[in-house]
Amino acid sequence: MGIDAKSIPIFMLRGFQQMASLAVPLAVCAALCGQTPLIGNLPSYTAASIVNAATNRPGPIGANGLASLYGKNLAFVTRAIGPDDLRGDVLPTALAGTGLRISIGSISVPILFVSPSQVNFLVPPTLRAGRHKLLLTLDSRTGPEVDIDVAEVSPGAFQLDANYIIATHADGRLVVPAAPARSGDIVIVYAVGLGQTVPRMVNLIVPRAPAQIERLGQFRVLLNDSAIPGSAIFYVGLAPGFAGLYQINLRLPEELPPNPELRIAIGEFVSPEGLRLHTQPAGLP
């Protein structure tokens, strides 16, 4: 099915900067962003401070997944990827003027956002599942080599706040208390960690066309632990124009509970519990 700009939230249409720092909690940003590392101090981080960029939780990062690395002395500037950093549709493995690189094993990975306390990066889609060594280098300063677990899939929905996921209506409006989703509505949920696609992703590029996920037959959306029928899920795949971002287009059931917990599952891998969708069941004004 075709996907046009209306299926992407307004805040994402503003460019890579918002996408790069999307999962940063406001409190964390207020406390940490803009700090400048002291000259001579080495980058400092741990394996536990590398998290899923959507859920902000540690654990395996899916191939073609977005990750955030938190720490100290990670960069001298705060900068996000922009259109001028791309060569065609190829993602850069270093942002000009930052002096920062991240490698997983022997592979340099695309960097989307840097600051003294946070770096967002993309796990390459062809990276094999398993444990790998991650290393951050800032000019001649090298951080610790730490382990990162990569999985074929590691589903996670982007969060609007601590309790609710990001979703939009079919016309692009955010699903919020003032504009909740209703019974039978089509909504779009934004996620990471849904794995390889058909056709397969083989390069570090920004996708420009829809591509369904490879493990579509194992995919489920759960509302209060009840699976939405597969016939109500119209598209699960890459969000064109955004590296590492997936979208799920679905129709909500007629029997819709208020503010149900929404989880994404691929086989035995399920997104974290406790996140809900703003809804208003049928019959309510």
DAVEN-V151674 format. One record per backbone hydrogen bond with DSSP energy under -1.0 kcal/mol. CO is the residue of the C=O (numbers start at 0). NH is the residue of the N-H. E is the energy in kcal/mol with one decimal. If there is no record, write none. Layout:
co:nh:e
CO:NH:E
CO:NH:E
This chain:
co:nh:e
3:6:-2.0
4:7:-1.8
8:12:-1.5
11:14:-1.6
14:18:-1.3
15:19:-3.1
16:20:-1.5
18:21:-1.1
20:23:-1.5
24:28:-2.5
25:29:-2.8
26:30:-1.7
27:31:-2.3
28:32:-2.1
31:34:-1.5
37:40:-1.9
43:71:-2.2
46:49:-1.3
48:69:-2.6
50:67:-2.6
51:55:-2.8
56:51:-2.6
60:150:-1.9
61:64:-1.5
64:122:-3.0
65:52:-2.4
66:120:-2.4
67:50:-2.9
68:118:-2.1
71:43:-2.9
78:113:-3.0
81:84:-2.0
82:85:-1.3
86:89:-1.7
88:205:-2.6
89:86:-1.4
91:110:-1.4
94:97:-2.0
98:138:-3.4
100:136:-2.7
101:108:-2.4
102:134:-2.3
103:106:-1.9
106:103:-2.8
109:121:-2.2
111:80:-2.8
112:119:-2.2
113:78:-2.5
115:73:-2.4
116:70:-1.8
117:114:-1.3
118:68:-3.1
119:111:-2.6
119:112:-1.4
120:66:-2.7
122:63:-1.3
123:126:-1.3
129:149:-2.8
131:147:-2.9
132:104:-3.2
133:145:-2.3
134:102:-2.4
135:142:-2.9
136:100:-2.3
137:140:-3.0
140:137:-3.2
145:133:-3.4
147:131:-2.6
148:60:-2.5
149:129:-2.7
150:62:-2.2
155:191:-2.4
157:165:-2.9
162:275:-2.9
163:159:-2.6
163:160:-1.6
165:189:-1.3
166:174:-2.8
167:187:-2.4
168:171:-2.0
172:168:-3.3
175:178:-1.5
180:279:-2.8
181:184:-2.3
184:251:-3.1
186:249:-2.4
187:167:-2.2
188:247:-2.6
189:157:-2.4
190:245:-2.7
191:155:-1.5
192:153:-2.7
195:213:-3.4
202:204:-1.7
203:90:-3.0
206:240:-3.7
210:237:-1.8
211:197:-2.6
214:217:-1.4
215:218:-1.5
217:266:-2.1
219:264:-2.7
220:227:-2.8
221:262:-2.2
222:225:-2.0
225:222:-3.0
228:231:-1.9
229:232:-1.6
231:250:-2.7
234:248:-2.5
235:212:-2.3
236:246:-2.8
238:241:-1.7
241:244:-1.3
244:238:-2.5
245:190:-2.4
246:236:-1.9
247:188:-2.4
248:233:-2.2
248:234:-1.4
249:186:-2.6
253:255:-1.3
259:276:-2.0
260:223:-2.5
262:221:-3.0
263:270:-2.8
264:219:-2.6
265:268:-2.1
268:265:-2.8
274:261:-2.7
275:164:-2.7
277:180:-2.3
280:283:-1.4
